Amino acid sequence: MRVGLHLQTKVKVRTVIGSIKPEDGSISHTVQRLAKYRFLKKQSDILLNADDLDSLWLCLRENCLVDEITGSVKVNYEDFCQIASLCTEQIGPKCRRFFSPSNFMKFEKDESGRIAILSFYLYVMRTVSLTQARIDMSELDEDSDGFLQPYEMEAYIRGLIPNLAQLCDMPAEFVQMYCHIATHKFFFFCDPSRRGKACIKKILLSNCLQELMELHQESEVEAADTEQTENWFSLASTQRICDMFIDLDKDANGTLSEEELQGYADGTLTEIFIQRGNR
């Protein structure tokens, strides 16, 4: 199921802060930065936080039906509306938008017209996560053009690390290298024209961000070794990439020449591929 992304408003950040870039340090520049900050702060305040999501899940669990055949936990539309009222009382009106009839219709229903509460809850979590990501990226977008430069993307990833279960214990000396490696991954896919900046919308809808966010799910101790290697952004994966690069970089100048790149994967890269990669 594809999840739409919005900030509960049709007003774009660029519309709020203006289309003409003022000079740094000018009054116009200060006013526009303040307007942008207040706009994004307002959008962040109407998002569900971690406690709200816990309350939502508890409310769903307490007002659901257990399928006697499959054992899955589901709700019909009547229960869905009742849960909407309960959540509005406990959490506030900011959760109401998730309980619209159109949202209920997005999910697969059984023969009794019921939907799985887990599917609905994951939808809410992903929508909140993506919306928060867009707000965070917009705050880092200094010129407010809808694009992130590499150092801005690195700052975003650095801010995520403490909140990702599988990365929060990362050695402090490796954080800068990790952000650098992860940013290159994003720009490889989200900046195909190599303009040196990546569109925020492309980043949000990319498989890269989805894979990075999967590191929220469980700690490295709990995850199986096979699961760790499957996620490109896992600590083990990025450390392996870093070690591989260091081994190939014979002159230790921070870049790989064509001769050094020929040693990758036992020389399986073709000469044409290497020449194109170094252009």
ABEGO torsion letter per residue (X at the ends): XBBBBBAGBABBAAAAAEABBBBBGBAAAAAAAAAAAAAAAAAAAABBBAAAAAAAAAAAAAABBBBAAAGBBBBBAAAAAAAAAAAAAAAEAAAAAAABAAAAAABBBBAAGBBBAAAAAAAAAAAAAAAAAAAAAAAABAAGAGBBBAAAAAAAAAAAAAABAAAAABBAAAAAAAAAAAAAAAAAAABAAGAGBBBAAAAAABAAAAAAAAAAABBAAABBAAAAAABAABAAAAAAAAAAAAAABAAGAGBBBAAAAAABGGGABBAAAAAAAAX
